[in-house]
């Protein structure tokens, strides 16, 4: 059974903070925040971290956006019926790592394994990358519109990951590669960027309908535009150890 007196979690939180990652308490043995406004209250201050983790054996939450991170979460199937869609199954993919390997092959790129890596409680993998400078990348999920594919999620601004030294369902999160955090590969950054806003052309003639609607061939925006400035990294404010509010349970954590 993993050590749960708080010392291991405190050591892990301080180690993450030493890497300039903003940390905050998660409910002991859980993936949900133990504080509200966790993204803005996450901190690297060792004194505040020590005080917070002296209260209980909190799991370690890392606010990915303020920490300058993009974490790729390669998940495992949750149950026997959790099978890949045909588009991935035909390539032999059985989990998130296989899906990322297929993407690497498609783009003629090596598998991005040479970076700080954590094995999750379920046997999945968290690959940590440094976010591109001056960009605001957001979370993605699986096969969604901007997602990388089945069982592959990403956590950036608005997201969190459970850090090494934490436990869930009696299983630990453990570092499997202690190397430095590599920059997010350009080809992955391109896949994760939101769509660009179409430029307006005031002089463009109206459509044949005469209602001013752009022709059907004009590009449309399907989400937030890229190129927006990166939010300022949050200050090292203290992380309160007050009980979680009901809204904390919906935090966008990685598996």
C-alpha positions, 0 to 999 in steps of 0.5 A: 500500500502506498505511503499515505502519511503525507511525507511522500506527497509533500516531497513530490509536491516540492519536487514538482515546484522545484521544476517551476510547476504550479502545484495545489492539493488534490483530495487524498487518494483522489483526482479532484481538487481540494481547493477552489480556483485551483488554476490561479491559486497553484503555487511554487512557494515551498513554505506554502506548499509545506504548510498545505501538505502538513494538514493531510496527505493530499495528492499532488495537482499540477496546473498545466497551463500556468506551469508552461506544460502540455501533458499528453495523456495516453490512456488504457481501456477502462473495461472489456467493452472499451474498444477502439473505433474501427478507424484505429482498430484497423491499425492495430491500436489497443490503447492511447500509446498505440494511437500516438504511434499511428500518428507518429507513423502518419507524420513521419515522426519518432515516438516522442518518448524522450521527455519527463514521463509518469506512469498513471494509476491505471498503467497509462502514461503522461508525457510532459512537454514544454508548451510553445512560447507565446501560444495558448493551447487548451485541453483536448479529449480523444476523438473530439474535433481537435483531439489527437485520437482515441484514448489520447487526451491533452492538458494545457490551459484550463487543465490539470494532471495528477502528479507523481507521488500521488495515488488513486484506487490504491495505485501510485503515479510514478516517474518512469523517465526522469529526463528534462521536459522536452519542447512539444514537437512542432507537428503535435503543436500544429495538430493541437492549435485551434483554428485560425479566424478567417480574415474579414474582407470589407471590399468583398462583394456580397453573396448572390443572395444579397444578404452579405453572407460570405460565399460557401467557399469562405473559411469558417471559424469552428472554435477559438482563434489561434494567435491569442496571447498566452495568459500570464503565469499565475503568481505563487499564491497560497493554496488553501486547504479548505474542504472542496466545494461541489464545483471542484468535482468537475475539474478537467483532470487527466486520467 
